[in-house]
Amino acid sequence: MTAYTATVTVRLKHGVLDPEAETTQRALERLGFELEDLRSADRFEIDLEAESAESARERASEMAERLLANPTIHDFDVEVVDR
Amino acid sequence: MTAYTATVTVRLKHGVLDPEAETTQRALERLGFELEDLRSADRFEIDLEAESAESARERASEMAERLLANPTIHDFDVEVVDR
């Protein structure tokens, strides 16, 4: 078994409204920053042990499908690194 | 001017309690997943135009310092890519 860290990034699907991101963008603009767009996402860093990086990735994807992401409104991606 | 996307990742500092992450970890364990630790973070993807990647990075760092992160409890890092 090897120790891995899987990073799951959960984003709203294209077209889903994100009022929090809009508010944040407007607050930055009010502070004088120039930006074209701002998107927010949740990131989960999961330490786990697995036989291989591939198996760690599969396990983290299953966690995203079952709990971390809502498939109706979210997309997610998984990155795995040795720890 | 070049179009960049700056990704700001905002994490709780080591030692700051994260009840949301603990709850998520326990929920995953209750579903039968084995994991050693789970940390959550906020991720902001900011589209902006700048003279150089260095200048885009500085601007995104200033956004984090002034609004996106709370220096008392958060650390942040910034990654910049061409868009």
Backbone of each chain as nested JSON, in Angstrom:
{
  "chains": [
    {"id": "A", "residues": [
      {"number": 1, "name": "MET", "atoms": {"N": [0.853, -1.185, 0.0], "CA": [0.0, 0.0, 0.0], "C": [0.891, 1.238, 0.0]}},
      {"number": 2, "name": "THR", "atoms": {"N": [0.494, 2.233, -0.768], "CA": [1.239, 3.493, -0.834], "C": [0.322, 4.614, -0.369]}},
      {"number": 3, "name": "ALA", "atoms": {"N": [0.933, 5.642, 0.197], "CA": [0.15, 6.779, 0.683], "C": [-0.001, 7.806, -0.44]}},
      {"number": 4, "name": "TYR", "atoms": {"N": [-1.229, 8.16, -0.751], "CA": [-1.516, 9.143, -1.792], "C": [-2.345, 10.295, -1.229]}},
      {"number": 5, "name": "THR", "atoms": {"N": [-2.273, 11.424, -1.905], "CA": [-3.231, 12.494, -1.664], "C": [-4.017, 12.711, -2.953]}},
      {"number": 6, "name": "ALA", "atoms": {"N": [-5.335, 12.538, -2.863], "CA": [-6.203, 12.777, -4.021], "C": [-6.883, 14.124, -3.822]}},
      {"number": 7, "name": "THR", "atoms": {"N": [-6.786, 14.979, -4.824], "CA": [-7.441, 16.28, -4.751], "C": [-8.65, 16.276, -5.665]}},
      {"number": 8, "name": "VAL", "atoms": {"N": [-9.824, 16.444, -5.076], "CA": [-11.078, 16.468, -5.841], "C": [-11.527, 17.92, -5.948]}},
      {"number": 9, "name": "THR", "atoms": {"N": [-11.662, 18.42, -7.174], "CA": [-12.162, 19.783, -7.387], "C": [-13.578, 19.689, -7.917]}},
      {"number": 10, "name": "VAL", "atoms": {"N": [-14.505, 20.317, -7.21], "CA": [-15.926, 20.261, -7.553], "C": [-16.351, 21.647, -8.028]}},
      {"number": 11, "name": "ARG", "atoms": {"N": [-16.79, 21.71, -9.287], "CA": [-17.203, 22.986, -9.888], "C": [-18.67, 22.934, -10.264]}},
      {"number": 12, "name": "LEU", "atoms": {"N": [-19.315, 24.093, -10.294], "CA": [-20.662, 24.149, -10.864], "C": [-20.579, 23.906, -12.359]}},
      {"number": 13, "name": "LYS", "atoms": {"N": [-21.529, 23.173, -12.9], "CA": [-21.599, 22.961, -14.347], "C": [-21.794, 24.291, -15.044]}},
      {"number": 14, "name": "HIS", "atoms": {"N": [-21.311, 24.362, -16.263], "CA": [-21.51, 25.549, -17.08], "C": [-23.004, 25.857, -17.164]}},
      {"number": 15, "name": "GLY", "atoms": {"N": [-23.38, 27.116, -16.921], "CA": [-24.787, 27.488, -17.027], "C": [-25.505, 27.532, -15.693]}},
      {"number": 16, "name": "VAL", "atoms": {"N": [-24.921, 26.905, -14.646], "CA": [-25.554, 26.967, -13.327], "C": [-25.167, 28.296, -12.681]}},
      {"number": 17, "name": "LEU", "atoms": {"N": [-26.157, 29.021, -12.195], "CA": [-25.892, 30.327, -11.583], "C": [-25.031, 30.178, -10.328]}},
      {"number": 18, "name": "ASP", "atoms": {"N": [-24.124, 31.121, -10.123], "CA": [-23.238, 31.078, -8.968], "C": [-23.248, 32.455, -8.304]}},
      {"number": 19, "name": "PRO", "atoms": {"N": [-24.301, 32.744, -7.514], "CA": [-24.428, 34.082, -6.93], "C": [-23.26, 34.44, -6.014]}},
      {"number": 20, "name": "GLU", "atoms": {"N": [-22.672, 33.447, -5.346], "CA": [-21.545, 33.744, -4.452], "C": [-20.364, 34.276, -5.268]}},
      {"number": 21, "name": "ALA", "atoms": {"N": [-20.098, 33.617, -6.412], "CA": [-18.988, 34.08, -7.256], "C": [-19.284, 35.464, -7.822]}},
      {"number": 22, "name": "GLU", "atoms": {"N": [-20.538, 35.699, -8.195], "CA": [-20.88, 37.028, -8.733], "C": [-20.682, 38.115, -7.69]}},
      {"number": 23, "name": "THR", "atoms": {"N": [-21.096, 37.822, -6.464], "CA": [-20.928, 38.788, -5.377], "C": [-19.446, 39.058, -5.126]}},
      {"number": 24, "name": "THR", "atoms": {"N": [-18.653, 37.994, -5.123], "CA": [-17.218, 38.146, -4.893], "C": [-16.59, 38.979, -6.006]}},
      {"number": 25, "name": "GLN", "atoms": {"N": [-16.976, 38.686, -7.249], "CA": [-16.434, 39.46, -8.374], "C": [-16.781, 40.937, -8.231]}},
      {"number": 26, "name": "ARG", "atoms": {"N": [-18.04, 41.218, -7.887], "CA": [-18.434, 42.628, -7.752], "C": [-17.705, 43.305, -6.602]}},
      {"number": 27, "name": "ALA", "atoms": {"N": [-17.49, 42.573, -5.507], "CA": [-16.773, 43.163, -4.366], "C": [-15.334, 43.489, -4.767]}},
      {"number": 28, "name": "LEU", "atoms": {"N": [-14.712, 42.615, -5.554], "CA": [-13.337, 42.89, -6.02], "C": [-13.334, 44.114, -6.923]}},
      {"number": 29, "name": "GLU", "atoms": {"N": [-14.326, 44.199, -7.816], "CA": [-14.398, 45.349, -8.715], "C": [-14.59, 46.637, -7.915]}},
      {"number": 30, "name": "ARG", "atoms": {"N": [-15.4, 46.57, -6.859], "CA": [-15.613, 47.745, -6.023], "C": [-14.318, 48.164, -5.327]}},
      {"number": 31, "name": "LEU", "atoms": {"N": [-13.44, 47.196, -5.076], "CA": [-12.14, 47.529, -4.479], "C": [-11.163, 48.071, -5.524]}},
      {"number": 32, "name": "GLY", "atoms": {"N": [-11.572, 48.098, -6.8], "CA": [-10.717, 48.676, -7.828], "C": [-9.991, 47.651, -8.692]}},
      {"number": 33, "name": "PHE", "atoms": {"N": [-10.24, 46.367, -8.477], "CA": [-9.581, 45.342, -9.291], "C": [-10.291, 45.181, -10.625]}},
      {"number": 34, "name": "GLU", "atoms": {"N": [-9.514, 44.95, -11.676], "CA": [-10.121, 44.645, -12.972], "C": [-10.024, 43.157, -13.232]}},
      {"number": 35, "name": "LEU", "atoms": {"N": [-11.168, 42.541, -13.5], "CA": [-11.154, 41.117, -13.834], "C": [-12.301, 40.847, -14.791]}},
      {"number": 36, "name": "GLU", "atoms": {"N": [-12.168, 39.776, -15.578], "CA": [-13.209, 39.491, -16.565], "C": [-14.237, 38.499, -16.056]}},
      {"number": 37, "name": "ASP", "atoms": {"N": [-13.766, 37.555, -15.257], "CA": [-14.704, 36.564, -14.753], "C": [-14.1, 35.94, -13.508]}},
      {"number": 38, "name": "LEU", "atoms": {"N": [-14.969, 35.455, -12.633], "CA": [-14.51, 34.733, -11.445], "C": [-15.427, 33.539, -11.247]}},
      {"number": 39, "name": "ARG", "atoms": {"N": [-14.817, 32.362, -11.071], "CA": [-15.602, 31.154, -10.798], "C": [-15.112, 30.573, -9.462]}},
      {"number": 40, "name": "SER", "atoms": {"N": [-16.045, 30.058, -8.693], "CA": [-15.605, 29.457, -7.432], "C": [-15.767, 27.944, -7.518]}},
      {"number": 41, "name": "ALA", "atoms": {"N": [-14.973, 27.234, -6.737], "CA": [-15.033, 25.773, -6.725], "C": [-14.665, 25.298, -5.328]}},
      {"number": 42, "name": "ASP", "atoms": {"N": [-15.088, 24.075, -5.006], "CA": [-14.684, 23.467, -3.741], "C": [-13.588, 22.471, -4.028]}},
      {"number": 43, "name": "ARG", "atoms": {"N": [-12.664, 22.405, -3.101], "CA": [-11.537, 21.53, -3.276], "C": [-11.409, 20.662, -2.026]}},
      {"number": 44, "name": "PHE", "atoms": {"N": [-11.305, 19.351, -2.233], "CA": [-11.135, 18.424, -1.114], "C": [-9.81, 17.702, -1.301]}},
      {"number": 45, "name": "GLU", "atoms": {"N": [-8.947, 17.775, -0.292], "CA": [-7.667, 17.048, -0.336], "C": [-7.808, 15.845, 0.578]}},
      {"number": 46, "name": "ILE", "atoms": {"N": [-7.731, 14.665, -0.025], "CA": [-8.018, 13.433, 0.71], "C": [-6.766, 12.581, 0.794]}},
      {"number": 47, "name": "ASP", "atoms": {"N": [-6.304, 12.303, 2.019], "CA": [-5.17, 11.394, 2.217], "C": [-5.707, 9.99, 2.324]}},
      {"number": 48, "name": "LEU", "atoms": {"N": [-5.178, 9.102, 1.488], "CA": [-5.634, 7.713, 1.556], "C": [-4.518, 6.768, 1.146]}},
      {"number": 49, "name": "GLU", "atoms": {"N": [-4.652, 5.498, 1.527], "CA": [-3.678, 4.482, 1.125], "C": [-4.321, 3.612, 0.058]}},
      {"number": 50, "name": "ALA", "atoms": {"N": [-3.522, 3.27, -0.969], "CA": [-4.079, 2.446, -2.042], "C": [-2.955, 1.645, -2.683]}},
      {"number": 51, "name": "GLU", "atoms": {"N": [-3.362, 0.619, -3.451], "CA": [-2.387, -0.242, -4.129], "C": [-1.632, 0.521, -5.208]}},
      {"number": 52, "name": "SER", "atoms": {"N": [-2.303, 1.472, -5.844], "CA": [-1.702, 2.18, -6.976], "C": [-2.373, 3.544, -7.09]}},
      {"number": 53, "name": "ALA", "atoms": {"N": [-1.742, 4.432, -7.834], "CA": [-2.33, 5.756, -8.064], "C": [-3.686, 5.599, -8.756]}},
      {"number": 54, "name": "GLU", "atoms": {"N": [-3.775, 4.61, -9.66], "CA": [-5.032, 4.4, -10.395], "C": [-6.155, 4.009, -9.44]}},
      {"number": 55, "name": "SER", "atoms": {"N": [-5.809, 3.16, -8.482], "CA": [-6.84, 2.722, -7.538], "C": [-7.219, 3.872, -6.601]}},
      {"number": 56, "name": "ALA", "atoms": {"N": [-6.25, 4.728, -6.225], "CA": [-6.562, 5.903, -5.399], "C": [-7.497, 6.836, -6.158]}},
      {"number": 57, "name": "ARG", "atoms": {"N": [-7.215, 7.006, -7.462], "CA": [-8.06, 7.887, -8.273], "C": [-9.493, 7.359, -8.368]}},
      {"number": 58, "name": "GLU", "atoms": {"N": [-9.608, 6.039, -8.554], "CA": [-10.955, 5.448, -8.651], "C": [-11.738, 5.632, -7.367]}},
      {"number": 59, "name": "ARG", "atoms": {"N": [-11.037, 5.442, -6.229], "CA": [-11.711, 5.569, -4.943], "C": [-12.169, 7.013, -4.732]}},
      {"number": 60, "name": "ALA", "atoms": {"N": [-11.279, 7.975, -5.062], "CA": [-11.643, 9.383, -4.867], "C": [-12.794, 9.778, -5.8]}},
      {"number": 61, "name": "SER", "atoms": {"N": [-12.802, 9.229, -7.034], "CA": [-13.901, 9.538, -7.958], "C": [-15.214, 9.006, -7.41]}},
      {"number": 62, "name": "GLU", "atoms": {"N": [-15.151, 7.814, -6.798], "CA": [-16.372, 7.244, -6.223], "C": [-16.869, 8.124, -5.064]}},
      {"number": 63, "name": "MET", "atoms": {"N": [-15.917, 8.64, -4.247], "CA": [-16.314, 9.54, -3.148], "C": [-17.012, 10.776, -3.699]}},
      {"number": 64, "name": "ALA", "atoms": {"N": [-16.466, 11.301, -4.822], "CA": [-17.075, 12.491, -5.42], "C": [-18.472, 12.166, -5.925]}},
      {"number": 65, "name": "GLU", "atoms": {"N": [-18.601, 11.004, -6.601], "CA": [-19.914, 10.652, -7.16], "C": [-20.946, 10.415, -6.065]}},
      {"number": 66, "name": "ARG", "atoms": {"N": [-20.505, 9.823, -4.952], "CA": [-21.482, 9.454, -3.925], "C": [-21.764, 10.559, -2.928]}},
      {"number": 67, "name": "LEU", "atoms": {"N": [-20.796, 11.484, -2.718], "CA": [-21.032, 12.457, -1.643], "C": [-20.569, 13.882, -1.949]}},
      {"number": 68, "name": "LEU", "atoms": {"N": [-19.376, 14.028, -2.538], "CA": [-18.787, 15.377, -2.586], "C": [-19.421, 16.256, -3.656]}},
      {"number": 69, "name": "ALA", "atoms": {"N": [-19.881, 15.634, -4.737], "CA": [-20.464, 16.408, -5.831], "C": [-21.928, 16.008, -6.012]}},
      {"number": 70, "name": "ASN", "atoms": {"N": [-22.707, 16.945, -6.489], "CA": [-24.105, 16.681, -6.836], "C": [-24.173, 16.632, -8.362]}},
      {"number": 71, "name": "PRO", "atoms": {"N": [-24.381, 15.435, -8.94], "CA": [-24.251, 15.292, -10.4], "C": [-25.213, 16.172, -11.196]}},
      {"number": 72, "name": "THR", "atoms": {"N": [-26.278, 16.639, -10.562], "CA": [-27.226, 17.503, -11.27], "C": [-26.598, 18.859, -11.601]}},
      {"number": 73, "name": "ILE", "atoms": {"N": [-25.764, 19.354, -10.685], "CA": [-25.244, 20.714, -10.88], "C": [-23.725, 20.8, -10.924]}},
      {"number": 74, "name": "HIS", "atoms": {"N": [-23.022, 19.71, -10.58], "CA": [-21.556, 19.789, -10.461], "C": [-20.819, 18.91, -11.464]}},
      {"number": 75, "name": "ASP", "atoms": {"N": [-19.653, 19.38, -11.893], "CA": [-18.633, 18.538, -12.511], "C": [-17.497, 18.404, -11.504]}},
      {"number": 76, "name": "PHE", "atoms": {"N": [-16.691, 17.356, -11.65], "CA": [-15.528, 17.283, -10.756], "C": [-14.353, 16.68, -11.501]}},
      {"number": 77, "name": "ASP", "atoms": {"N": [-13.135, 17.001, -11.011], "CA": [-11.972, 16.256, -11.494], "C": [-11.12, 15.849, -10.313]}},
      {"number": 78, "name": "VAL", "atoms": {"N": [-10.284, 14.832, -10.551], "CA": [-9.478, 14.235, -9.479], "C": [-8.017, 14.243, -9.918]}},
      {"number": 79, "name": "GLU", "atoms": {"N": [-7.141, 14.705, -9.036], "CA": [-5.693, 14.619, -9.266], "C": [-5.098, 13.805, -8.126]}},
      {"number": 80, "name": "VAL", "atoms": {"N": [-4.154, 12.927, -8.443], "CA": [-3.553, 12.083, -7.405], "C": [-2.047, 12.288, -7.399]}},
      {"number": 81, "name": "VAL", "atoms": {"N": [-1.48, 12.483, -6.219], "CA": [-0.011, 12.548, -6.082], "C": [0.414, 11.65, -4.929]}},
      {"number": 82, "name": "ASP", "atoms": {"N": [1.668, 11.152, -5.006], "CA": [2.256, 10.41, -3.883], "C": [2.412, 11.346, -2.704]}},
      {"number": 83, "name": "ARG", "atoms": {"N": [2.359, 10.76, -1.506], "CA": [2.475, 11.616, -0.334], "C": [3.763, 11.278, 0.377]}}
    ]},
    {"id": "B", "residues": [
      {"number": 1, "name": "MET", "atoms": {"N": [-1.298, 43.324, -23.644], "CA": [-2.002, 42.607, -22.568], "C": [-2.284, 41.169, -23.01]}},
      {"number": 2, "name": "THR", "atoms": {"N": [-2.109, 40.267, -22.09], "CA": [-2.379, 38.855, -22.363], "C": [-3.472, 38.384, -21.403]}},
      {"number": 3, "name": "ALA", "atoms": {"N": [-4.256, 37.407, -21.869], "CA": [-5.338, 36.875, -21.038], "C": [-4.8, 35.724, -20.185]}},
      {"number": 4, "name": "TYR", "atoms": {"N": [-4.977, 35.823, -18.886], "CA": [-4.532, 34.787, -17.963], "C": [-5.701, 34.293, -17.114]}},
      {"number": 5, "name": "THR", "atoms": {"N": [-5.549, 33.087, -16.596], "CA": [-6.435, 32.623, -15.531], "C": [-5.585, 32.381, -14.295]}},
      {"number": 6, "name": "ALA", "atoms": {"N": [-5.908, 33.091, -13.222], "CA": [-5.202, 32.914, -11.953], "C": [-6.096, 32.074, -11.044]}},
      {"number": 7, "name": "THR", "atoms": {"N": [-5.534, 31.016, -10.497], "CA": [-6.292, 30.173, -9.574], "C": [-5.775, 30.409, -8.163]}},
      {"number": 8, "name": "VAL", "atoms": {"N": [-6.656, 30.898, -7.315], "CA": [-6.299, 31.17, -5.922], "C": [-6.907, 30.062, -5.065]}},
      {"number": 9, "name": "THR", "atoms": {"N": [-6.069, 29.34, -4.331], "CA": [-6.554, 28.3, -3.424], "C": [-6.401, 28.803, -1.996]}},
      {"number": 10, "name": "VAL", "atoms": {"N": [-7.5, 28.836, -1.273], "CA": [-7.52, 29.365, 0.094], "C": [-7.766, 28.203, 1.047]}},
      {"number": 11, "name": "ARG", "atoms": {"N": [-6.797, 27.964, 1.934], "CA": [-6.895, 26.851, 2.883], "C": [-6.907, 27.384, 4.315]}},
      {"number": 12, "name": "LEU", "atoms": {"N": [-7.507, 26.642, 5.209], "CA": [-7.36, 26.974, 6.632], "C": [-5.928, 26.717, 7.057]}},
      {"number": 13, "name": "LYS", "atoms": {"N": [-5.386, 27.591, 7.894], "CA": [-4.035, 27.381, 8.428], "C": [-4.022, 26.113, 9.257]}},
      {"number": 14, "name": "HIS", "atoms": {"N": [-2.848, 25.487, 9.315], "CA": [-2.67, 24.302, 10.144], "C": [-3.089, 24.627, 11.573]}},
      {"number": 15, "name": "GLY", "atoms": {"N": [-3.898, 23.778, 12.175], "CA": [-4.301, 23.999, 13.561], "C": [-5.671, 24.645, 13.704]}},
      {"number": 16, "name": "VAL", "atoms": {"N": [-6.185, 25.235, 12.616], "CA": [-7.531, 25.822, 12.685], "C": [-8.552, 24.703, 12.479]}},
      {"number": 17, "name": "LEU", "atoms": {"N": [-9.508, 24.615, 13.377], "CA": [-10.509, 23.546, 13.298], "C": [-11.357, 23.684, 12.036]}},
      {"number": 18, "name": "ASP", "atoms": {"N": [-11.694, 22.562, 11.42], "CA": [-12.488, 22.566, 10.191], "C": [-13.637, 21.574, 10.355]}},
      {"number": 19, "name": "PRO", "atoms": {"N": [-14.702, 21.981, 11.06], "CA": [-15.79, 21.038, 11.342], "C": [-16.464, 20.517, 10.079]}},
      {"number": 20, "name": "GLU", "atoms": {"N": [-16.511, 21.328, 9.011], "CA": [-17.132, 20.866, 7.773], "C": [-16.345, 19.69, 7.187]}},
      {"number": 21, "name": "ALA", "atoms": {"N": [-15.009, 19.812, 7.193], "CA": [-14.183, 18.717, 6.665], "C": [-14.323, 17.476, 7.538]}},
      {"number": 22, "name": "GLU", "atoms": {"N": [-14.398, 17.678, 8.859], "CA": [-14.548, 16.508, 9.748], "C": [-15.866, 15.792, 9.493]}},
      {"number": 23, "name": "THR", "atoms": {"N": [-16.917, 16.577, 9.304], "CA": [-18.232, 15.991, 9.027], "C": [-18.208, 15.236, 7.705]}},
      {"number": 24, "name": "THR", "atoms": {"N": [-17.573, 15.838, 6.687], "CA": [-17.484, 15.184, 5.375], "C": [-16.707, 13.874, 5.489]}},
      {"number": 25, "name": "GLN", "atoms": {"N": [-15.575, 13.933, 6.234], "CA": [-14.775, 12.716, 6.391], "C": [-15.587, 11.611, 7.074]}},
      {"number": 26, "name": "ARG", "atoms": {"N": [-16.311, 11.978, 8.131], "CA": [-17.101, 10.959, 8.832], "C": [-18.217, 10.417, 7.956]}},
      {"number": 27, "name": "ALA", "atoms": {"N": [-18.816, 11.282, 7.134], "CA": [-19.881, 10.81, 6.236], "C": [-19.309, 9.819, 5.221]}},
      {"number": 28, "name": "LEU", "atoms": {"N": [-18.101, 10.094, 4.711], "CA": [-17.473, 9.162, 3.76], "C": [-17.175, 7.834, 4.453]}},
      {"number": 29, "name": "GLU", "atoms": {"N": [-16.686, 7.907, 5.687], "CA": [-16.379, 6.676, 6.423], "C": [-17.655, 5.87, 6.663]}},
      {"number": 30, "name": "ARG", "atoms": {"N": [-18.737, 6.574, 6.95], "CA": [-20.015, 5.875, 7.174], "C": [-20.484, 5.182, 5.888]}},
      {"number": 31, "name": "LEU", "atoms": {"N": [-20.097, 5.736, 4.731], "CA": [-20.439, 5.09, 3.455], "C": [-19.505, 3.919, 3.141]}},
      {"number": 32, "name": "GLY", "atoms": {"N": [-18.488, 3.694, 4.001], "CA": [-17.6, 2.554, 3.811], "C": [-16.249, 2.898, 3.204]}},
      {"number": 33, "name": "PHE", "atoms": {"N": [-15.985, 4.17, 2.972], "CA": [-14.69, 4.557, 2.397], "C": [-13.625, 4.593, 3.486]}},
      {"number": 34, "name": "GLU", "atoms": {"N": [-12.394, 4.153, 3.131], "CA": [-11.277, 4.291, 4.07], "C": [-10.43, 5.472, 3.65]}},
      {"number": 35, "name": "LEU", "atoms": {"N": [-10.219, 6.404, 4.585], "CA": [-9.346, 7.542, 4.291], "C": [-8.674, 7.965, 5.581]}},
      {"number": 36, "name": "GLU", "atoms": {"N": [-7.519, 8.617, 5.459], "CA": [-6.786, 8.993, 6.669], "C": [-7.074, 10.416, 7.089]}},
      {"number": 37, "name": "ASP", "atoms": {"N": [-7.281, 11.282, 6.111], "CA": [-7.551, 12.676, 6.454], "C": [-8.244, 13.327, 5.271]}},
      {"number": 38, "name": "LEU", "atoms": {"N": [-9.022, 14.344, 5.556], "CA": [-9.657, 15.129, 4.496], "C": [-9.574, 16.596, 4.89]}},
      {"number": 39, "name": "ARG", "atoms": {"N": [-9.113, 17.418, 3.959], "CA": [-9.046, 18.867, 4.196], "C": [-9.857, 19.539, 3.094]}},
      {"number": 40, "name": "SER", "atoms": {"N": [-10.552, 20.604, 3.454], "CA": [-11.3, 21.314, 2.417], "C": [-10.645, 22.659, 2.158]}},
      {"number": 41, "name": "ALA", "atoms": {"N": [-10.857, 23.178, 0.971], "CA": [-10.284, 24.467, 0.596], "C": [-11.226, 25.133, -0.391]}},
      {"number": 42, "name": "ASP", "atoms": {"N": [-11.11, 26.449, -0.499], "CA": [-11.885, 27.186, -1.499], "C": [-10.965, 27.513, -2.652]}},
      {"number": 43, "name": "ARG", "atoms": {"N": [-11.517, 27.461, -3.846], "CA": [-10.73, 27.714, -5.031], "C": [-11.447, 28.768, -5.861]}},
      {"number": 44, "name": "PHE", "atoms": {"N": [-10.722, 29.804, -6.248], "CA": [-11.277, 30.866, -7.082], "C": [-10.498, 30.888, -8.388]}},
      {"number": 45, "name": "GLU", "atoms": {"N": [-11.195, 30.768, -9.505], "CA": [-10.549, 30.849, -10.823], "C": [-10.888, 32.22, -11.397]}},
      {"number": 46, "name": "ILE", "atoms": {"N": [-9.861, 33.051, -11.574], "CA": [-10.073, 34.441, -11.948], "C": [-9.493, 34.689, -13.336]}},
      {"number": 47, "name": "ASP", "atoms": {"N": [-10.341, 35.099, -14.278], "CA": [-9.871, 35.48, -15.621], "C": [-9.515, 36.958, -15.588]}},
      {"number": 48, "name": "LEU", "atoms": {"N": [-8.3, 37.273, -16.007], "CA": [-7.896, 38.684, -16.022], "C": [-6.868, 38.909, -17.119]}},
      {"number": 49, "name": "GLU", "atoms": {"N": [-6.735, 40.176, -17.514], "CA": [-5.732, 40.557, -18.506], "C": [-4.592, 41.253, -17.777]}},
      {"number": 50, "name": "ALA", "atoms": {"N": [-3.357, 40.945, -18.196], "CA": [-2.213, 41.568, -17.534], "C": [-1.05, 41.628, -18.506]}},
      {"number": 51, "name": "GLU", "atoms": {"N": [-0.056, 42.446, -18.161], "CA": [1.135, 42.613, -19.011], "C": [1.962, 41.325, -19.05]}},
      {"number": 52, "name": "SER", "atoms": {"N": [1.972, 40.613, -17.926], "CA": [2.816, 39.419, -17.83], "C": [2.208, 38.47, -16.801]}},
      {"number": 53, "name": "ALA", "atoms": {"N": [2.663, 37.234, -16.826], "CA": [2.176, 36.259, -15.842], "C": [2.522, 36.743, -14.438]}},
      {"number": 54, "name": "GLU", "atoms": {"N": [3.696, 37.367, -14.303], "CA": [4.119, 37.845, -12.979], "C": [3.149, 38.907, -12.458]}},
      {"number": 55, "name": "SER", "atoms": {"N": [2.752, 39.8, -13.362], "CA": [1.843, 40.859, -12.936], "C": [0.45, 40.293, -12.628]}},
      {"number": 56, "name": "ALA", "atoms": {"N": [0.006, 39.278, -13.388], "CA": [-1.277, 38.622, -13.08], "C": [-1.212, 37.971, -11.705]}},
      {"number": 57, "name": "ARG", "atoms": {"N": [-0.076, 37.347, -11.407], "CA": [0.085, 36.677, -10.113], "C": [0.032, 37.693, -8.966]}},
      {"number": 58, "name": "GLU", "atoms": {"N": [0.698, 38.835, -9.167], "CA": [0.697, 39.862, -8.108], "C": [-0.708, 40.381, -7.859]}},
      {"number": 59, "name": "ARG", "atoms": {"N": [-1.448, 40.591, -8.957], "CA": [-2.799, 41.128, -8.812], "C": [-3.699, 40.118, -8.088]}},
      {"number": 60, "name": "ALA", "atoms": {"N": [-3.58, 38.847, -8.465], "CA": [-4.41, 37.829, -7.819], "C": [-4.02, 37.68, -6.34]}},
      {"number": 61, "name": "SER", "atoms": {"N": [-2.72, 37.809, -6.028], "CA": [-2.296, 37.725, -4.624], "C": [-2.891, 38.874, -3.832]}},
      {"number": 62, "name": "GLU", "atoms": {"N": [-2.933, 40.061, -4.453], "CA": [-3.502, 41.21, -3.747], "C": [-5.009, 40.984, -3.506]}},
      {"number": 63, "name": "MET", "atoms": {"N": [-5.706, 40.394, -4.511], "CA": [-7.138, 40.084, -4.319], "C": [-7.32, 39.137, -3.131]}},
      {"number": 64, "name": "ALA", "atoms": {"N": [-6.421, 38.141, -3.041], "CA": [-6.524, 37.189, -1.933], "C": [-6.283, 37.896, -0.609]}},
      {"number": 65, "name": "GLU", "atoms": {"N": [-5.255, 38.748, -0.571], "CA": [-4.941, 39.429, 0.695], "C": [-6.059, 40.366, 1.12]}},
      {"number": 66, "name": "ARG", "atoms": {"N": [-6.683, 41.017, 0.142], "CA": [-7.671, 42.033, 0.504], "C": [-9.068, 41.463, 0.695]}},
      {"number": 67, "name": "LEU", "atoms": {"N": [-9.399, 40.362, 0.015], "CA": [-10.789, 39.91, 0.094], "C": [-10.985, 38.398, 0.224]}},
      {"number": 68, "name": "LEU", "atoms": {"N": [-10.253, 37.623, -0.569], "CA": [-10.609, 36.2, -0.68], "C": [-10.191, 35.396, 0.551]}},
      {"number": 69, "name": "ALA", "atoms": {"N": [-9.081, 35.807, 1.178], "CA": [-8.584, 35.066, 2.336], "C": [-8.622, 35.954, 3.579]}},
      {"number": 70, "name": "ASN", "atoms": {"N": [-8.778, 35.321, 4.721], "CA": [-8.693, 36.018, 5.995], "C": [-7.339, 35.647, 6.604]}},
      {"number": 71, "name": "PRO", "atoms": {"N": [-6.405, 36.599, 6.68], "CA": [-5.039, 36.249, 7.075], "C": [-4.933, 35.657, 8.479]}},
      {"number": 72, "name": "THR", "atoms": {"N": [-5.948, 35.858, 9.316], "CA": [-5.901, 35.288, 10.661], "C": [-6.016, 33.761, 10.609]}},
      {"number": 73, "name": "ILE", "atoms": {"N": [-6.803, 33.256, 9.688], "CA": [-7.062, 31.811, 9.698], "C": [-6.694, 31.11, 8.395]}},
      {"number": 74, "name": "HIS", "atoms": {"N": [-6.377, 31.859, 7.34], "CA": [-6.155, 31.236, 6.025], "C": [-4.724, 31.41, 5.5]}},
      {"number": 75, "name": "ASP", "atoms": {"N": [-4.262, 30.415, 4.781], "CA": [-3.116, 30.546, 3.872], "C": [-3.664, 30.489, 2.46]}},
      {"number": 76, "name": "PHE", "atoms": {"N": [-2.933, 31.023, 1.498], "CA": [-3.397, 30.867, 0.123], "C": [-2.209, 30.677, -0.807]}},
      {"number": 77, "name": "ASP", "atoms": {"N": [-2.462, 30.07, -1.979], "CA": [-1.456, 30.092, -3.036], "C": [-2.12, 30.434, -4.355]}},
      {"number": 78, "name": "VAL", "atoms": {"N": [-1.289, 30.903, -5.292], "CA": [-1.787, 31.399, -6.574], "C": [-1.049, 30.675, -7.694]}},
      {"number": 79, "name": "GLU", "atoms": {"N": [-1.795, 30.165, -8.664], "CA": [-1.202, 29.595, -9.884], "C": [-1.725, 30.381, -11.071]}},
      {"number": 80, "name": "VAL", "atoms": {"N": [-0.853, 30.671, -12.032], "CA": [-1.279, 31.453, -13.194], "C": [-1.003, 30.664, -14.469]}},
      {"number": 81, "name": "VAL", "atoms": {"N": [-1.989, 30.592, -15.354], "CA": [-1.772, 29.99, -16.671], "C": [-2.314, 30.924, -17.749]}},
      {"number": 82, "name": "ASP", "atoms": {"N": [-1.738, 30.83, -18.953], "CA": [-2.279, 31.551, -20.103], "C": [-3.666, 31.013, -20.42]}},
      {"number": 83, "name": "ARG", "atoms": {"N": [-4.459, 31.869, -20.983], "CA": [-5.817, 31.448, -21.294], "C": [-6.003, 31.41, -22.805]}}
    ]}
  ]
}
